[in-house]
Amino acid sequence: MDLSPLQIARYEYTPKLPGMLRNGISEICVKEGAETQSVADQDKIKALFPNTYGKKEITFEKGQNTSPAKKQVVGVILSGGQAPGGHNVVCGLYDALKATNKDNVLLGFKKGPDGLLKNEYVEFDDKFIDAYRNTGGFDIIGSGRTKLETEEQFNIVAENAKKNGLTAVVIIGGDDSNTNAATLAEYMAAKNTGIQVIGCPKTIDGDLKNEDIEASFGFDTATKTYSELIGNIERDANSAKKYWHFIKVMGRSASHVALECALETQPNICLIGEEVAAKKMSLAEITNYIADAVEKRGNNGNNFGVAIIPEGIVEFVPEFSALIAEINELLAGSKTEEFNALPTWDAKYQFIENGLTKEAMAVFALLPTGIQQQLFLERDPHGNVQVSLIESEKLFSELVKNELAKRKAAGTYVGKFGAQHHFFGYEGRCAFPSNFDADYCYSLGFNAFMLIQYGYTGYLSKVSNISKPADEWIAGGMPITKMMNMERRNGQDKPVIRKALVELDGKPFKYFEAHRETWAVETAFTYPGAIQYYGPASVCDLTTRTLALEKS
């Protein structure tokens, strides 16, 4: 197979470890901290996790390794959407496992949780692992989104683990995947299987974080990749001076990606879903907010600009959320088949108009026809609107176009408006990991094995102080139950890891808020450029602006 020069060079990169993990396996000891409790619903979470709840946080320090010597056979899965650095978690886990005992074994289960259920795996060796060091993607073993939540599934996983002599399972994933890890750990402990379960925090969306987990891996690389592209578009806009670019970026449940990209590139507009929800902004208010900037710039002769739109923005708009809820009810059960059988859009429109309340229909009527039709595309597995399919970047550019036409007719707007649309999502999920993500992910994997070696289960691999140079990073672990609360899912109360939303009183948003009025009218674009892998640390090892501001 032909390799690019960068790929060859990245194979040779040696990831940096936290200082205490550089001492050698024999000189790593454990310091236990205070007992923990869940972020909410303590009694309910404790009742559901009696064997793994309330455990102590731990950190690794320099000292005599007191872990019992035994052969380890560890299984690992990649779960959920891809994120840059996943391969390095596996590599770090493998290297720590082999450094402890060359007879230790690492099995990679294919296609996520399905691999554990179907007992499909590969056994890693040096040659296999070396082909994936410091590379993007999850193609080393693939990923999947199957949930582990039933007694039958747990029995199958336990049986397959026993067949293979597993002593531990490492689940690399986001909030749902690590909820799987917590429930599987509780089952294994309750059944006295002796099999440990460890999680690693992954998601480019940035919403798996808290006071302990400062960042999920992949966020750094993905936002740097998107910011490079946005910066390129800004430069093009400033060169051609004739288009407004509406750019949707990933982030279904939180706006961390949009905010980070805005901090990196200083666009004219960036919508933050959490602010839209807090202010209960309507579609008309958002439209006017964007149109005001377009008008001011256009009247100054600047008929161009950039607006960043988070993927899940419409779910934050109260009136739109209410509309979606009514549509979900309208098409419940057999009504979907009845709707799909109608021969024309006009007939379907009449069906919709008859089924929605006056308030919901007023919102629906505002939408461009293309967006209206997107709301009635294929349902998700629960029969609900797939909001991620809605082209919100086109929705807002169309609404702004219509508003500007009114303003032009009234004589307040004298500029010209033309729009281009972009969606940056998959472009960032499998990029070559930045030095930060390469180092962070390798450390998470190495650290995960130390948790296994010391006998912990139901823990998340934790590396903190990550806004500092890597030799100052702190490695350890935290019980996954500490991050959990009860939420309503599919009509039932379920224990889940609480998603972290953009904090409107946090430093990153406050910095953005203090500058956005200037950015809206002036051309204040900044151009981050491509991710740099070689050169001064001040360029190559930069953390995200979000993390830098949070820890400033």
N, C-alpha and C positions, 0 to 999 in steps of 0.2 A: 504494500500500500504506500502511495506517495504521501509524504508529509510536507507541510509548509515549513519554512524556516522558523517562524514563530513557534509552531507546535514543537519542533525539535528543541528549540531553546527553552520552552516552558517545561519540558520533561526534566530538564537539568536544574530547574529552580528548587532551592531547598527552603521550604516554608519555615518561618520563625515560630518558635514556641514560647509560651510564658516562661519567665525565669525559673520558677520552681519545677517545671517539667523538663528543664534542660539538664538537671542534675544527674540523670540516669535513674532507671527504674528502682534500683536498690536504695536510692536516697530520697524517696518521696514518701512522706508520712501524711497522716490525716489529722486535721483539727476540727472537732465538732463544735457547732454553734448552738443557738437556741432552738427549741422545738418550734414548729410552724403550725399555722392554721390557714384554712382557705380564705380567699379574699372576701367571700360572702357565704351565706347559707351554711355556716359551720356545722350545725347539728346534722343537717341533711347529708352533707358531703362526708362527714365522719361516719354516719350510719352506713353509707354506701361503700366506704373504703376503710373498714375497720382494721385491716392488716397493714395498710400503707399510709394511713393518715397521721399527720402530726409529727412526722419524723424530723430530725434535725438537719439544718443546713450544714454543709461541710466545705472546707477549703483544703487544698493540698499545700504542703509546706516542705521545706528541706528538712530531712531527718531520716531516721532508720525506717525502712519499709518493713512493716509488721504484718503484711497481708499473708495469709496461708498459701503455701506453694501447692498448686494443683494444676493439672492440665485443663485448659479452657477450650471449649468448642463453641464459638459464638456465631449466631446467625444475624445478618443485617438486611434490612429492607429500605428502599427509598419509597416514600409515600407522598401522594399528592402531586401538584404541579412542579415542574422543573425549577431549579434555582442554581445560579452559578456557585460552584464550590462543593456540590454534593459529592463529587468524586474524591475530593481531598478529605472529606470526613471519613470515607471508607479507607483511604490510604493511611490516614493518621491512626485509625483503629487497627488496621493491619500491622503497621510498624510497631505500635506499642505492644500488641499481642505477641509478635515474633521476638521483640527485644526481651520480653519477659521469659519466654520459653519457646525455642524454635519448633517444638512439637505442637504448640497451640495451633488451632485451625480456625479459619474464618470462612463461613459459607455465605454466599450472596444469594438471597432468595429473589426469584425473578418476578417482575411486574407487581411489586409492592405486596400488600397483604395477601393477594391471590397466591403468591409463591409459597407462603406459609401454609395456606389451606390446601394447595395442590402438591406440596412437597417438591417443588421444582426449584433447583438451585445449582450453582456452580461453586466449586472449591477454588478459592483464590491461591495463587502462588506469586512469586516475585515477578515473573514475566507478565502475567495477567495484569497485576496491579500497576507495574511500571508504564504500561501503555495508556494509563488514564491519569497520571499525576498532573495536577495543575491545569486540567482541561475542564471545559464547560460540559453541560449536559448531564443526563442520567442514564446514558446508553450503556454504562457498564453492566447494569442488570435490569434497567427499565424501572418504571414506576407504575402505580395504580391508585385508585381512589376507593377501593372496597373498604367498607367500615367493619371493624371487628367489634361486635357488640352483643352477639347472642351466645348463649350457653353452648349451643351446638358448634359454633365456630371456635370457641375457646377449647372445647374438647378435641377438635380436630388439630388445632395448633399444638396443643399439649402432646397429643399422640405422635405427631410428626416430629416434634422437638425431641421426644424420648427416642424415637427411631434413630435419629441422627446423633444422639448423645449430647444435645445442646446443653450448655450451662447458662447461656444468656442469649437474649435477643436485643438488638439495637434498632430502634425505629427512628428514621430520619424524616422529619416532616413538620407540618404546620400545626395550628391549634387543634384541628380535628384529628390529625394523625397522632398527636401526643395525648389527646383524650383517649384514643385507642390504646396507646402505650400504658396509660394509667389504669384503664379497666383490665387490660391483659395482665399487668403486674399484680393487681389485686386478685385476679382469678388464680394465677400461678402461686401466689402466697397462700391463699385460702385452701388450695388443694395440696399444699406442701410438696410441690413438684421440684423445688430446688432451682427452678429456672428464673434467673433475674431478667428484668426488663428495664432498659435505659432509653431515654429519648434525646433527640438533638433538635434544636430550634431552627426551622427553615421556613422562609416565605419571602418572596420579593416584595410582597405587599406591606411589610414592615409592621403588621398588626399583632405579631407575637412578641410582645415585649412588656416589661414591667420594671419594678425597682431592682429586680435581680437580673433579668435578661435585657441588656442594654440595646441589643440589635439582633434581629434574625439574620441568618446568613443568606446571601444572595441579594439583599437590598442594596448594598453598596455598589456591586457590579451593575445590577439592572438599572439603577437610577443614573449611574455614570454613563451607561450606554444610551439611555433615553436622552440625557442632558446633552451628550455630544450631538445627537441627531437634531434636537431642538435648537441648539446653538447654530448648527449648520443652516437650519431653516430660517432662523433669525437673520443670519448674514445674507441669505438669499433674499429675504423680504426687504432688508435694508438696501440691497443692491437693485432689485427690480422695482421696488416702491409702488406695487400695484395690487398686492393681495393681503388679505387677512387670513392667517393660517389657524384653523381650529384643530387642536391636537388632543386627542383622547389618550390617556395613559392608564395602565393597569391600576387596579385598586377598587375592588368591588365593594368592600365593607368599610374601608377607611381611605383617607386621602393623603396618606404619608408620602406615596410616590409623587403625586402632583406637587405637594408642598416642597419636597426635596428638589425636584426639577426646577421649580420656580426660584428657590434660593440659589440654585446653580446658574440659572440663565436670565433671570430678571425679565420675564415676559411682561407684556402690557396687562394681561388678565390671567388670573389663575383662580378658579373656583375651588373652594374648600367645602366639601359636603357637610362636615360637622358644623361649620358656621351657618350654612344654608338651613340646616335643621334647627339650630339654636335660635336663629332669627325668624324661623318659620317663613322663609322667603318663598314667594310664589314664582311661577314661570315668568309672569309679566315683570316682576321685580328683578329677576336675574337678567332677563332680556334687556330691560332698561339700563341696568348696571353696565352691561357690555356695550350697549348702543351709545351710552354717554361717552365712553372712552373713544369709540369709533368716530363719533361726531366731533369731539374736541380735536382729535388728531386729523380728521379729514378737513375740518375747517382751517387747520393750520397748514394744509397742503401735504399731510402725511397720510396717504390713503393705503396704509399697510399696518400690519401688527401681528401679534401672536397671542393666542388664548389657549391656556391649558385646561383641559376638562377631565376630572377623575372619572373612571369607568362607571362607578356606581352612583353618579351624581343624582340621577332622577329619583332614586330611592330615598334621598334625603329631603326632597321637596314634598312637604306635607300633602298638598293637593294631588300630586302625582302618585304618591304612595296610596292615598285613598282611592284613586282611580284604579290602580293595579289591583287593590283588594277587591273592588267591585267586579273587575273583569274576571278575577279568579273565581268568584262566586257565580258569575254569569255563565261561565263555561264548566261548572262543576258537573261531574258524572257524565251522563249521556248527552248533555248539552253541547259538548265539544263536537261530537259526531253530527248533531243537528246543524251546528254552525258551519262546519266544513262542507256539508252537503249542499249548502246554498250556492247557486250557480255564478253569481256576480258579486263584485264588491258593493254595488249599490244595495243588493238584497242583504248582504251581511251588515252593511251600515245601518239599515233599517232595523235589523235584529238587535244591534248594539244600542241604538237610540231607544228602542222599546224596553231594553233591559237595565239601562243605567239610570241612576237618579239624575235629577236636573243639574245638580252641582257637578257630578262627575262628567256628565255629557258636555257641560260648558268647558271643562278642561280638555276633554277629548277633541272637541270641535276646534280648539286652538291649534292642534298639532297638524303638521304637514301630513299629507296622505301617506307618504312612505313610512313615517313614524307610526301613524295609526295602524298600518298593516303589520308593522313589526311587533306590535303588542299582541297580535293574534297569530304569531308564528307557533311552531311546535312547542308544546308545554314541557316543563321539566318533569322528572320522575314523580313529583308530588302534584302534578296538574297545575302548576303555577306559571305565570309569565316569566320567561327567561330574560331578566332585565339586562344581562350582559350582552344580549343580541341587539339592544336598542342603540342606534347610531346617534348618541347624544351630541357628538360634535356637529353632525349635520342638523340635528334638531335646533340647536341654539343658533347656528349660523343662519338658518332659514327664518327663525323668529326675529333675529336681529335685522335681517334683510327687509322683512315686512315692516318692522318698526321704523327703520331708516327711510323707507318709502313714504311713510306718513310724515316724518319730519322734513323730508325734502319738499313734499307738497305744501307744508306749512311755512317753508322758507327758512327753517332754522339750521338745516344741514345742506352744505354746498359741495361736499366731497363725493367721491366715488367708492362704491363697495363691491369688491369681488372676493370670493372665498375659495380656499383650498382646504381639503380635509385629510387628516392622518389619524391612524391608530397605532400607537407603539405598545406592543405587548410581547408577542413571541420573540421579537428582535432582542429582548434583554434577558430572556429566561435561561438561555444556554450559552451566553457569551463566555469567552475566556475569563475566568475569575480575576478580579483585580488582586494586587498583592495583599491587600487587606483581607479579602475573602479567602484567598488561598491560605493565608496564615491562620485566620480565624477558624476556618473549617478544619484544617489539619489539627489545630489545637483541640477543637471540639471532639474530634474522633479519638485522638490520643487520650484525652481526658476521660472520654466515655469508657475506655478500657480500664483506666485506673479505678473508676467507680465499680466496674465489674470485679476487678481483682480484690477490692476491699469489701465485696459482698453486698453492695447497695442495690436496691431494686425500687422501681417506681420513681426514679430520680431523673431529672433533666441535666444533661451535661451543661455546665455553666462556665463561661469565661467572661470575666468582667474587667473593668478599668481599661476598656478597649479603645478609649479615645487617646490613650498614651502609647508610647512605643511598645512593641510586643514584649520586650523583656520586663516590662512593668505590669503586664497582664496578670490577673489572678484567676487560677483554675480551681474548680470545685464542683459542687452539685447542689441541687435543691429538689425537694419532693414536688412532683408534678401537681399533687393535690393542692399545693399552696396557691396555684394560679386559677383554681376552679370555682365555679358558682353554678347555680341551677338556672336553666333557661328553657323557655317553651320551644320545643322542636316537634313539628308534625303532630301537634295536639297532645304532647306529653311533656312533663317536666323531666329534663335530662341534665346530668352533670357534664359541663363543658368548660374548656379553658376560656376565660374571658378575653375577648378581643380588645386590643388597645387602639383607641381612636385618637385622632389628632386632638391634643389638649389646647383649647383656645386661650388658656392662660399660661401656656408653656412658652419657653424662650424662642423656639423656632417660629411658631405662628406669630408671636409678638414682633419679632424682627420683620417678618413678611408684612404684617399689618402696618408697621411704621413706615414702610417704603413703597407700598403698592400704589398709593395715589400718584407718586412721582413717576413710577414705572408706567402707569396707565397712559400718561400723556406724553412723557418724554421717550425718546428711543435710547433706553438705558441697557440694551442687550449686553450680556456677557457670553463668551464663547469658551466653554470648558475644553473642547477638543477631545481627542481620543484618550482612552485609558492608557497610562504610561506604566510600563513594566520594568524599565531599566533607566537608571539615572539617579538623581539626588532623592533622598527619602522625603524631602519636602514636597516633591511632586508625585513620587511613586507610591508612597505609603499614606496618602491623605485619607482620612475618614470622611464620612458624609458631612455636609453642612449641618444637617439635623443633629447628629451626634456631637459635633463640635460646639454647637450652640447650647445643647442640653447640658454639656459638661463644662461650659465656660465659667 
